[in-house]
Amino acid sequence: MTDVISAAAGSHTEVEPGHPPTSTGLTNEKVGMWAFLGSECLLFGALISTYLLFKGQSAPGTITPHDVFDIPYTSVSSFVLLMSSLTMVLALAGIQRGDHRLTRVWLLTTALLGASFVAGQAYEFTVFVREGMNLRVNLFGSSFFVLTGFHGAHVTIGVLMLLSLYSLSLKGKLPAEKAETVELVGLYWHFVDVVWIVIFTLVYLIP
């Protein structure tokens, strides 16, 4: 009996603290992140559907998408955000190799690219408002600002998460053993990038 208890205790201590196994083979943290992203897909699906429903229902004489959209400007801003996915991958590869200097470089680069996108979006919003488009002008304006504003808020949250990781790495609190933390933030960051591809295509490119 003593041998059985000792064996059971020994097998229990082999499980990595804070990362209990699940039936999926993933950690609880990663399963939680995927579940969160699934709920976010439903949210953005509803917002995009609402925009597409109201896009062509502007009252006669009011402002329309073609009156305000600057496709070349938004294309450059979109390219900046998409490049941040590459730098996020490099940050994850850096910490997995134990190269903390490169990890910090790429985390900071990703945060700066994301912040540049948010700043560009804020500038675009000010231009739209100056040209007469706002939340109350028509259904198109309301659905557009809600959709793109929610996405901009998600990018801002991602930037704050990246800066937090950068700060932890500077303090030596982000060892290679915690690479999954960077991976989870990377999953979130790639999600907001993919969502923007969908938004940019449906909102800006399709008439």
Residue, then its C-alpha position, 0 to 999 in steps of 0.5 A: m500500500t505504501d508503494v502504491i501511495s508513493a508511486a501515485a505521489g511521484s506521478h503527480t509531481e511530474v505534472e508541470p505546475g500551472h499547466p494541468p493536462t486536458s483531454t485535448g492535449l493542450t494546457n488550460e490556458k491555451v484552451g481558454m484562449w481558443a474559447f475566448l477567440g471563438s466568442e470574439c469571432l461571434l462578436f465580429g461576425a455580428l458587427i460585420s453582418t450589421y455593417l453589410l446590412f446597413k451599408g447601402q441604406s444611407a438616406p439620399g443626399t447623405i454621405t456614402p463610403h465612396d465620399v470618404f474612403d481613402i483606399p491607398y492610405t488605408s492599404v498602407s495602414s493595413f500593410v503595417l498591421l499585417m507586418s506586425s504578425l511577422t514580427m510577432v512570430l519572430a518574437l515567439a521564435g526568439i523566446q523559444r530559443g532563449d534569446h531574450r534580447l531578440t524577443r524584446v526587440w521583436l515584441l517592441t517592434t510589434a507593439l510599435l507597428g500596432a500603435s502606428f495602425v491605431a494612430g493611423q485609424a484615429y487620424e482617419f476617423t478625424v478626417f471622416v468626421r471633418e468631412g461630415m461622417n459621424l455616428r449619427v449621420n446615417l446607418f452607414g456611419s453608425s455601423f462603420f464606426v462601431l465595427t472599426g472602433f471595436h477592432g481598434a480597441h482590440v488592437t490597443i489592448g494587444v499593444l498593451m499586452l505586448l508592452s507588458l511582456y516587454s516590461l516583464s522580459l526587461k525585469g527577467k520575469l519572462p524566461a524561456e519556460k514561459a514561452e507559452t505566455v508569448e504564444l497566447v498573446g501571439l494568438y490574440w494578435h494574429f486574430v486581430d490581424v485576420v479580422w482586419i483582413v476581413i474588415f478591410t476587404l468587405v468594408y473598403l474594397i467591395p463596392 
